[in-house]
Amino acid sequence: MSLDWTPNDRIIALACHQPGTRGNYSIRLDPLVTTKNTLSTRTSLPIGGNRPLGFTSSAAKAQGKLAAATASVLELRGQTITLAQQPGYAWTVAQQIGEPRRELPEPSPDLQAVAAVVGQEFGADFPLVGLLKRGVGVHHAGLPDEIRALTEYLMESGELDHLVSTTTIAQGVNFPVANVVMASHQFPYGEDMPAQDFWNLAGRAGRIEQGQVGVVALAASDRAKETKLRSFVGRKVADLNSTLIDMVRIAMAQYGELNLHQLSYQPTWSSFVQFLAHTYRQIGDHAEFANEVEQILRGTLGFQSLRSSQPSWAAQLTQGVREYSERITGKPLSLVDSTGFSWESVSSALRRLSEARISAQVWDQSLYEGSPRPLAGLVGVMLEVPELRENLVPIIEDHQDRTGDFISRVIQDWVNGASIPTLAAQYFKKERDTDLVAVTKCCQRLFKMAPTVAWGLSALQSMTLGEDFERMSDARRRELRNFPSYAFYGVANEREISMRLLGVPRSASPLIADAILGGSTTSLREARSRLAAQGEATWSRALGSVGSSYYRVWRILDGVN
């Protein structure tokens, strides 16, 4: 490909299937948008040779295979991020890119360590192990946060040639590359990517420090797809609408009015009414709040635009806020701040706690050992809180868990050290699922479930303990604060929480905590000091042959490397 460019140039193009003879094919780029006038892009650009990745012409018409073939051709220009719609597709595309590649002849110590740790965590035959050795990383919600962070590090440090990610999770990948290939322009469930997200992803290519043209290629397997993608890119050039305007427009279309009490059960409106409750609490006077409603709203995103474009809607929103303030007058709004819930959710949760006869005594028993019923009772309350329920809906639907029993059993095993492959096999593997599908599903569910349950436990502590919490001893308060952390980090004692906070991988935390801290509980600062003072030999004594790999991985995660 020959282009006239200056730094930070970027071209957005369709990657089109170009059929040949006898089952052959090639790929051409049809430019759509460029960022500078220095690019000459009036004609299509043929790229690559014959039959990239060895696919036949008919096979390469599939979106995923066309994207994989495009990525393999563009790799000669530099690092490539390829985006798929969901984790299962990302695994397939990554394996298609990686299969014909040879293992890297001289992998760095960092890459070798990451591959060894992945093999230890998931098994030597886990696909990511072989892909990493071939210079291909995978990054999606079906992998633990630590593995994603390590993959980002390897990509950013130039150890990997390819990163295959999902369209949703790629928003967190924040480093420049030469090429971005999109197998899909949609999020899961067929939702077109919003303009802000599209340009955020496109911005990964063609940054000024790259020193070369950035290519953003959207795979278009046929004429119908070409037409659809041309329209999509054209729409994304337009500016974003204000979030508040969209919220009001949708609410007016659905209900014909702006009743904030009714709307508060929707996640976007829940955040808005939490803002109102927080502001109301700060002002502390109902009459003053009511008089300053418009001034308060001017500080929210889009109110000025709403008042200019739809003055009647702006007036209804103002009145709706006044009516909402009357409803929350006299309520214990400190719980809105301490829980992160709307007042409606707080009120509903308090009622459910009372109905279930859950009181402060629930924290006197172990939630993570023995019968799962106490924890299940708390999770059952969480399932009625909209802010929490949203993250748990897929689990509820998949496992028909209306009471919290399934979630509580998973969390108990997670806290008590069960590995992800073990959890996947026991709780998430269906009859025809492969181990890879089960592990991916387990990670997707678990890493929504664990932080949500942790948030819920912290909120329910605020509701059940109230002011009694401040009258407790420091040791008891620390013990109670650890309950949510156990669920979040998947560990069973305070020493292991310290290790997790300091970047030690979960599976290594128990043995490293024993080696570094023994049986004592220390401050986080002291734990950090002791951990930093130990070298690779300590990790090898504690963990055996993989100790050196875990030590190097810890240094990466903790920012030492």
Secondary structure by P-SEA (a helix, b strand, c coil): ccccccccbbbbbbbbbbbbcccccbbbbbbcccccccccccbbbbccccccccccccccccaaaaaaaaaaaaccccbbbbbcccaaaaaaaaaaacccccccccccaaaaaaaaaaaaacccccaaaaaaaacbbbbcccccaaaaaaaaaaaaaccccbbbbcccccccccccccbbbbccccccccccccaaaaaaaaacccccccccbbbbbbbbccaaaaaaaaaaaaaaacccccaaaaaaaaaaacccccccccccccaaaaaaaaaaaaaaaaaccaaaaaaaaaaaaaacccaaaaaaccaaaaaaaaaaaaaaaaaaccccaaaaaaccccaaaaaaaaaaaaaacccccccccccccccaaaaaaaaaaaaacaaaaaaaaaaaaacccccaaaaaaaaaaaaacccaaaaaacccccccccaaaaaaaaaaaaaaaaaaaaaaaaaaaaaacccccccccaaaaaaaaaaaaaaacccccaaaaaaaaacccccaaaaaaaaccccccccaaaaaaaaaaccaaaaaaacccaaaaaaaaaaaaaccc
